[in-house]
Amino acid sequence: MADILAKVRRAFTPGEGKRSEDGRDQWPSRAGFLLASMGGAIGQGNIIRYPSQVFNNIGLQWFVPYLLSIFVLAIPGLILEVSIGQAYRGGSVAAYNKVNRRMRGVGLASIMISAVVVVYFAVILVWIMIYFRHSFTSPLPWTGRTEGFYYNQVLRQVDPVGGAIGPNGVESFVSYRGMGLVGESVGWSAFIWFCVFLCMFNGVGNNCAFETIAAFAVFGVVGYLDINPSNTPRLGAFEIGFLTYPAAIVAMPGANFWAILFFLTLLLLGISSTYPMLDVIATGIMDRYGHKVPRPLVAATLVVVAFLISLMYCTQFGYYLLDGVDRWINNLALVFVVWSEFALSTTVYRFKDVFTQTGKPAFAFWNGGYFLGQVIGVAVGHHVSGGAGAGLGIGIFVVGAGISLVLCKTPTAPAPRFWNKNAFLKRFWYLAFYSGNQLRRDLNVIVASGKNWSIPIFWSPLIRYISAPILFIVYSLAYPEFWTLRNDPVYVFGFILAHFCLVFAIVGLILPRYFDVFVPKHRLDDGKRVAAPGVIENLLEAEADDLAETGSSHSPPNYKSSPADKSRDEELVMEKL
């Protein structure tokens, strides 16, 4: 029996001190990695945020756009991020630097989002701990006064003085009178961050299904309380978690038991989601300075700094500040960064291959039309009409594509079967699909090994021409919303903070050398590649190693060899693949 239990433990937990050849921590089993991933993905949002969205959108009709988003946005994005992390083995900055050095800013922006979110996310756990402590009191102290208990005893909230926006602009700003720290919140915050440190110190399902189950659980609660969208204002995530659920628990037999169980569940889900976000920052630091700084010291420093920053949310106006930051980080910064991942990874990956086959002017016009079409189309859509914006955006892209195809030279390297039939199709292939498809092929060499599924061929066109434009439209919706809240200082603060992420991504694209400090020195040149159209990256690296060892003058396809040799070698490689 002891042997059986030991085998089960080893299957579902990371091995102690087990490392891969490059010195990074490694999971010993699929099950351990899967459970850890689910712990990071499944959190409070599945129980309190997602159900509020279902409720506010009248239930069943919500699942139509939700399921479309799962298949068009969420799953393709998950494939991109997990595949790049697995293939290039590094934190966000190092991994995206391997895609192309101009994506370093995108990696840094994703780290910043994690840093901002983890700080206020831990404070939500503080509120849960206060409820958990009171769950041992009978009768439950929020009985008959759910809102009063939440706002006055948990948050210790002091209502602000409202501002005004007139026809000529902001007439007065919202004023927050309660600025003091809440002692109990500070104490529980220290406890939460200590738990996070323990998780980080020790090292390294199905999210959609979990959300759906949680949503149906909320439906049962709101049905019991006779709440429905027709007679109730919109429910926010915090109202679901700290008002709706507690009100239902009071009415249940054995209320204290269910309250303890519920808030303990929220706490554990929250901890399992909190420390991976902070670990993202730790990974970036260890990638850059791991040979000089021990991991426990990095974890302790990050926890202390995060605790000190989180104190601003442990104030009497902390609830409002948290809402102001959370809104723009999620609705603006996060959406923009994911859009950048989709759009840039399918543009700049192995772009030298495209240059050699199409010429720089053709490349510039194609991608200029692609990006300008989204930006101008969305701007016109907001100021004129959605139809006008969509028509103009598509028109700009079509014009740019047309000019590009005219300027494009005829590629000399082969394209896949259908696209290799004539010169026009070859031009179209290299301009429209080459970078994303080559990224897919290069990643599949690593991620599709063994029993793993390969990334499907439609993945790269999907994220470039469907997912990315949808995300840019969603991103643009944040600005009209902010315009109605621009007289509130906490929303202005969150709006500015979110734009730092955008600045990182844009500056990294234009001036990647400014982010050299965030990349491990031995990996600075990872994103630099010679032009070799159609050749799998691992074959290029193997050939380069052979050349370094033998000193042979033979060069791989497109490596300054004769056109005849180049064409013959490329055809042989394509045939094998």
N, C-alpha and C positions, 0 to 999 in steps of 0.2 A: 504493500500500500504506500509506503514511504517513497518508493521509486516512482510509482505512478504520479503521486503528488508533485514530486520534484520535476518530472517531465512536463506536467501541466504548467508549473510555475515558469520553467524555462521557455515554454512555447508562447506565453503571454506577457513576459517581462523582458526588458533588455538585459543582455548579458553584462556582467560586471567587467569593465575594462576592455571589452572586445572592440577592436578597432580594425579598420580596413587598411590596405597597403599604404594609402596616403596619410594615415594617422588620424582620420576622422572617426567619430563614433559610428558604430554600425549596429543595425537591428539584426538579431540572430534569426528572426522568423517573420513570415508575412503577417501572422496573427498579431504579434506585438506591434508591428508598424501600423496595422489597420486600427487597432484599438487606440493607439496614441493619436492617430490622425482623427479618429472620431471624437476623442476627448477634446482635441483642439477645435474641431468644427462645431460640435454640438454644445451649446451653452444656453445662457439665459434667453438669448434672442429667440431660440426655438420655442420656448415656453411662454414668453411674455410679449416679444415684439411681433413675431410673425402672426400669432393669433389675433392681435389687434388689427393687423392689416386685413386679415380675412374678414373679421367682423365689420370693419368700416366699409368694406367693398361688397357687402351683402352676401357673403358666403360663397356659394358654388360658382358664381360668375368670376370670382377672383382666380380660380384655378386655371382658367383658360390662358390669361397672360402669364400666370406663374409658371405653368408647365412649358410654355413657349420659351420663357426666359431661361428655364433650367437647361433646355436642350440647345438653345441658340447662344446663350451667354455664359452660364455657370459651368457647364461641363466642358466646353471648349477652353475656357479660361483655366479650369483646373488641369486639363491636359497640358496646356502650355507651361504653367508654373511648375507642376510636379515633374514634367519631363525635363525641363531645363535644369531644375535643381538636382535631379538624379544624374543627368548626363554630364553636367559641368561641375558638380560637387563643390558647392561654395555657397556663401551667403548671397543675399540679393544682389549686392553690387558686383561681387566676383562672378556670379553666374551670368548676369546680363552683360558684363564686360566681355565674357566669352562669346556671347551672341554677336556683339559689336560694341566697341568702346564708346560709341555715341549713345548707348543705352545705360551707361553708368548712372546717370541722373534718375532714370526710372527706378533702378534698384534702390538708390538712396531715398527717393520719394516714398517707396513702399515701406522702408524702414521707419521713416518719419511718421507715417500713418500709424504703424504699430506702436510707436513711442507715445503718440498723442492718445490713442485709444486705450492703451493699457493703463494709463494713469487714471482716467476717469472711470474705466471699467471696474477697477478695484474699489472705487468709492461706492459703486452700486452694491458690491459685496458687503460693504460696511452697513448699508441700510438693511440688507438681509440678515446680518448678524444681530442687529438691534431687534428685528422681529423674532429671530430665533431665541434670543434671550428672554423675550417677553412671552414666548410660547409655553414656558414652564409655569406661567401664572394662570390660576383658574379662579373665575372665568377669564377668558382671553381679554386683555385690556382694551382691545379695539372694538369690543362688542357694543353695538349701537352707535359708534362714533368712528367709523372706519376712516373717513377723510380727516377728521380732527386729529386722530392718533397719528396718521401718516405725516400730515403737514406740520403739526405743532410739536409732537413728541419725538418723531424719528428725524425729520429734517430740521426742526427748530426754525422754520422758515419765517422770515419777515417780509411781508408783501411790499413790492416796490411801488413807487409813485409813477403813474403812467405818463408817457410823453404824447406828442401829437405830431402828425404829418399833415401839413396843409397843402393847398394847391401850388404854393410857391416853394415847397420843400419842407425840410424838417423845422418845425416851430419850437419844439422842446424835446429833450432826450429823457428816456426813462431813467429814474433815479432809484438806486438801491440803498436803503437805509440800514439794513442789517449786514454788518461787515465782520462781526466777531466770529471766532472759531467755536465750533461745537465740541466740547470736551470729549463726550462719549464717542463721537465720530472719529476724532483723532486717535483715541485709544484703540478702537477696533481696526482702524486703518493700519496701525503698527502691527497688529496681530495678523492681518491679511497679508501684508508684505513679508512678514516672517515666514508664513506658509509658502508664499511664492518662492522665497529664497531656498527653502528646503527642497522644493520641487526642482529648481534649477541646479542646485548643488549635486543632486543625485544623477544628473544627466538626462539623457534623452528618454460602420453601419450605414448606416445609411442616413444622411442628414435630412434629405427630402422626406423620407418616411417618418422620421422623428418629428419634424415640423408638423406634418399632417395629423399625426396622432395627438400632438399637443393642441392643435387647433380644434379638433373634435372634443377634446377634454374641456376647452374653454366654452365651446358651444353648450355642453351639458351644464356648466356653471351658470352662464348667462341665461339659459333657458329656465333654470331653477329660480333665478332671481327675476324672471320676467323682464329681461332687458333685450331690446332689439334695436336695430339702426333707425327705425321709424320714430321711436320715442326717446332716444338717448343721443346726446352729442357724441362726436367721434371719440373713440377710446385711444389713448396713447399707450405706449408699451408699459410705462410705469403705472398707469391706472389699472391695467390688466394684472400686473404682478403684485402691486401693493394695495390695491383697493378691491378689485373684483374677486380675486382668489381669496384673500382674507375674509371678505364678507361671506363667501360661500362656506368657508371652513367653520365659521362660527355656528352655522346652522346644522353642521354635521354631528352625529353622535360621536363621542370621543374626540371633541374638537382639538384638545391639546395635543393628542397623539398625532393627528393629521397635520396640525400646524408645525410641529417639530419635524415630521417627515418631509413636509413640503419645503420648508425653508432650508433644511439640511440638504435636500436634493439640489435646490438652487445654488447653494454655497459650493457644493462639490462640482457641479457643472461649471460654475464661474471660475473656480480655481483652475480646473483643467483647461479652460480657455485663456486664462490670464497669463500663466507662466510661458506658454508657447509664444505669445506676442512679445514678451520681454526677452525671450530666448533668441528671437530674430535679431535683436540688437546685439546680444552677446555673441552670436555667431559671426556677425560682421566684424566685431572687435577682435575675436579670436582668429578670424581669417587674416586680419591685418597685423596683429601684434601677439598672436598666440605663442610664438616662440619666446616672448619676453615676459608675458603676464600670465599667471596661473588662473585657470577658470574660476575657482572659488572667489578670488579677489575681484574678478570682473563681475560676477554675479552679486556679490555683496555691495559693490559700488553702485551698480545699476539699481538695486533695490533701495538703497538709502536715498539716492537722487530722486527716484520715482516717488518714494514716500514723501519727501519734502515738497515736490511739485504738487502732489495730490492734496496737500493741505488747503490749497485754494478752493477745492471742492468740498472741504469739510467746514465751510462757513455757513452763515445764515442765508447767504444768497447762492450757495454752492449748487443747489438744484437748478437754478436758472442758468448759471454759468455752464454747467454740464450739458444742459439742453442746447445752449447756443453753440458749443463746440461740437457736440455729437451730430447736430443737424448738418453742418457744412462739411465736416470730415467725411461723413457717409454720402451725402447727396452731391458733393462737389469734388473733393480731393480724391476719394477712393474711385469714383467713376472715371475721372480723368486719367488716373494712373493705369487702370485696367485698359482703357481705350488706348493709351500710349503703348502698352504692352502688345496689344493686338496689331495696331497700325504700324508701329516702328519695327517690330520683329519681322514682319513680312515685307518690309521696305529695305532695311539696311543690312539684313543678313546676307553675307557674301555678295554685296552689291558690285564688287569688282568684276564678278562673273558677268553681270548684266552689262556693265560698262563695256567690256571687251566685245560683247556680241551685238549690242544695240547702239553704242555711242552715248556720251554724256548728255547731249541735248535731248535725245529721245527719252532718256531716263528722267531728266529734269521736268519735261513737259508732262509726262505721264503722272508722276507723283505730285507735281504742282497742281494739276487738275484734280487729283484725288483728295488732297488736303484742302485746297481752296474751295472746292465744291462743298465740302462739309461745313467749313467755317462760314462762308458767305451764304450758303443755303439756309443754315440755321438762323443766322442773323436776319435775313429777309423773312424767314418764316415767323419770327417773333414780332417783327415790326409791320409786316404787311399781312400775310396769311400763310397757313401751312402749305397750301397748294402751290403758292408762288415760290416759297422757299424750296420746296422739293423739286419743282420744275427747274429753277435756276441752278440749284446745286447739281442735279443730274446733268443739266446742259453744260455747265462748266467742265465737269469731268469728261463728258463726251467730246467736247471741243479739244481739251487737253490731250485726250487719247488719240483723237484724229490727227492732230499736229505731230504727236509723238510717232505714230505709225508712218507718217510721211517722211519724217526726218530719220527714222531708224534705218540703220544699215542692215543688210541681210546677215543673220547669224551664220557662222561657219561651223559651230558645234551642233551636234544632233539634238533634237527635241524628242519627247515621247511620241509614240507611233502616230496618233491622229495629228498632232501638231507639227509633225515632220513632213507633211504631205507637200507643202509649198512654202515659198518665202514669206508670204503674208502671215500664215499661221505660225510660223517659227518666230516672227517678230512679236506677234501677239502673245505667244507663250512666254517669251523671256521678259516682256514688259509687265504682263498681268499676273503671272503665276509663279515665275521661277523661284524667287527668294523664299516665299512661304513653303513651296513644295520641297525645295532643297533643305530647308530647316526640318521639315517632317522626315525626310529620308535620312538625314544625318542623325536625328534624335532616335529614329527607329533602330539604328544599329545597336544602341545601348538599351533603350527602354523596352524594346520588343524582343529581348533575348529570353530564352527559357520558355516558360508558360505564359508570359505576359502578352497581352494584346498589342498589336501594332496600331500606330496612329493612322486613321483612315485617310484616304486620298482627298476626300472632300473637306477635311478639317481646315487646311490653310485658306482656300477660297472663302470658306464660311466666316472665319474670324476677320478676314480682311474686308470683304465686300458686303457682309451682312451684320456681323456682330459689332464691328467698330463703328459704322455709321449710326446704329441704334444707340450705342453707348454715348456717342457725341450728342445726340438729340437729348438723351436723358440728362447728361451733364449740363446742357444749356438751360434746362428748366430751373436750375438752382438760382439763376440770376433774377428772373422776375419775382421769385419768392423773397429773395433778400431785399429787393426794392421796397417791399411792404413792411420790412422790419428794420430798416436802416437807422431808425431813431433809438434802437435799443443797444447799449454798449456791449452787452455780452454776446449778442449776435454779430456785431461788428468785429469783436475780438475773434470769434470763431471763424468768421469769413476771411479775415486777414491770415489767421493761422493756416487755414486750408490752402490759401494761395502760395504759401511757402513750398508746399509739395509740388505745385505746378511750376514754380520757379526752378526747383531742382531738376525736374524733368526737362524743361526747355533749355536751361543753361548747359546741362549735360549733353544735350543733342548738338548744340552750337559750339561749345567750348569744352570738349571732354577732358582735356588735359588738366582742367581745374579740379577734377575729381581723382587725380592720380593718388592722392593721399589716402583715399578710402579703399584702394585696391592693393592686395598683397604684391610686394615688389616683384616676386618671381612670376606673377601672373599679369603684369602690365601689358604684355604683348599678346595675350591670349586671343584677343579679338582681331588681330592682324592676320590676314590670309592672302596667299597668292591667288591669282585668278586661275580657276580650273573648272570650267563649266561642266556640270553634270557628274562630277566625280565625288564619290562619298568622302567625307572629311577624314574618316579613319584611314582610308587608303592614302590620302595625301600625307597624313602624319607618318604612316609606316614608310612611305617612300622617302620622306624627308629624313627619317632616322637611318634608313639604308644609305642614303647619300652621305650623311654625316660620318657613318662608320667606315664606308668603303672609299669615300672620296671620288666616286664615279662621276663622270660628267654627264651621264644619261639623266635627262629630266623628265618628270612626269607630265601628263597631258597639260598643254597650255603653259608649260614652264619654259618658254623661250625655245622650244624645239621647233622643227620645221612644220609647216602646215600639214604636210602629208602624214608625218609621224603623229602629230597631235590628233588629227582626225581618226587615224587608225586606233590609237590607244583609247580614245574616248569611246569609240564604237565597241571595243572589246569590253571596257568596263561596264558600259550601259547594257550590253548583252548579258553579262554575268549577273547584273542586278535585276 
